[in-house]
Amino acid sequence: MKKLKLSVMLVLCILMFSACEDRNEKAARESTTAETSVTVAPTAAVVKETIEDAAKPEQAQPAEKTEIKIAALKGPTAIGMVKVMEDNSTDTAANHYTFTIAGAADEITAGLVKGDFDVAAVPCNLASVLYNKTKGQIKLAGVNTLGVLYIIETGDSIHSVADLKGKTIYSTGLGTTPQYTLNYILTANNIDPEKDVTVEYKTEATEVAALLSNSSDAIAMLPQPYVTTVMMNNDKVRIALDVAKEWEAVSKDGSGVVTGVVVVRSEFLEKHKEAFDAFMKEYAASASYVNENTEEASALVEKFDIFKAAVIQKAIPYCNITLLEGEDMKTKVNGYLTSLFNQNPQSIGGSLPADDFYYMR
């Protein structure tokens, strides 16, 4: 009997112990659950940081640069863009540019027509020829070079256009814009180019330089930078007249001598107007840089195989590097092309360009 009571008591103890253990485990589980669901109140610093982060705009991705293929002739028409070329070489330009410096205009002409080039710096009359040839698919965006022609002599007899009457003038450019430019200023000063002067046209500037070196009273008309080259090699030579200034002195329509211009393919402009406008803005800054920093600019001119630095540094002040746009561009170019048209319509492609020739950003 005693054994039976002892057994019953033992069973009851075991059951009570198990119940206590279950309650303890349940309490422990509830305690753990409560601990993991607690949210710590944010500090003031955390709140401030969160607000500032929310206020920040999403960081804009850098815009993809446009690829622009540009061509220019060796000489003054390419000089004004050398700072853009330098910035492009360090990937700091607004767009990605591929530059081609050509030795002859026909290299650029074919490339523009075929679409190998998007933008080009070319002679002013060639821009008109291309406009007519492509039925308006080439547009003029700016004037980058004004007059570069000068009357020079080894004597001291020419101080005005009137002094050229009865003289012999050596020059280059028969049947091209130098001849038409000279004819314009002579005619405007009542000098008949056919009767009152003798103009001997040579093929190369070196031929003219040789004639100047062998004469004490020779007169010539040459463009920069060849004028500077001749003067560096012959201290007898002096600049007598600035042809561009002589043109302006007789012009009644606001026109001027326009040597080089910037053109763009219409198709490219329609698709990439913003990128082209950015290029023109850079070009304007580059032209100013060239005029204000002749030593640094001349080094870049040689770096990009346009001309020798020693010559260009002296020539830049006489090259009339600029970037004219808008109505000023249109007035000068239209008057200049009109003068060429009156002498030889084919020199500008047979007809004067319409208003859509001129692009104004």
HELIX and SHEET records of a PDB file:
HELIX    1   1 LYS A    2  THR A   36  1                                  35    
HELIX    2   2 ALA A   44  ALA A   55  1                                  12    
HELIX    3   3 PRO A   76  ILE A   79  1                                   4    
HELIX    4   4 VAL A   82  SER A   89  1                                   8    
HELIX    5   5 ALA A  105  LYS A  114  1                                  10    
HELIX    6   6 CYS A  124  LYS A  133  1                                  10    
HELIX    7   7 VAL A  161  LEU A  164  5                                   4    
HELIX    8   8 THR A  177  ALA A  188  1                                  12    
HELIX    9   9 ALA A  205  SER A  213  1                                   9    
HELIX   10  10 TYR A  226  ASN A  233  1                                   8    
HELIX   11  11 VAL A  243  VAL A  250  1                                   8    
HELIX   12  12 SER A  266  LYS A  271  1                                   6    
HELIX   13  13 LYS A  273  GLU A  292  1                                  20    
HELIX   14  14 THR A  294  LYS A  303  1                                  10    
HELIX   15  15 ALA A  309  ALA A  315  1                                   7    
HELIX   16  16 ILE A  316  TYR A  318  5                                   3    
HELIX   17  17 GLY A  326  GLN A  343  1                                  18    
HELIX   18  18 PRO A  345  ILE A  348  5                                   4    
HELIX   19  19 ASP A  355  PHE A  357  5                                   3    
SHEET    1   A 6 HIS A  96  ALA A 102  0                                        
SHEET    2   A 6 GLU A  67  LEU A  73  1                                        
SHEET    3   A 6 VAL A 119  PRO A 123  1                                        
SHEET    4   A 6 GLY A 260  ARG A 265 -1                                        
SHEET    5   A 6 ILE A 138  THR A 145 -1                                        
SHEET    6   A 6 ILE A 321  LEU A 324 -1                                        
SHEET    1   B 5 THR A 198  LYS A 202  0                                        
SHEET    2   B 5 THR A 168  THR A 172  1                                        
SHEET    3   B 5 ILE A 219  PRO A 223  1                                        
SHEET    4   B 5 LEU A 149  GLU A 153 -1                                        
SHEET    5   B 5 ARG A 238  ASP A 242 -1                                        
END                                                                             
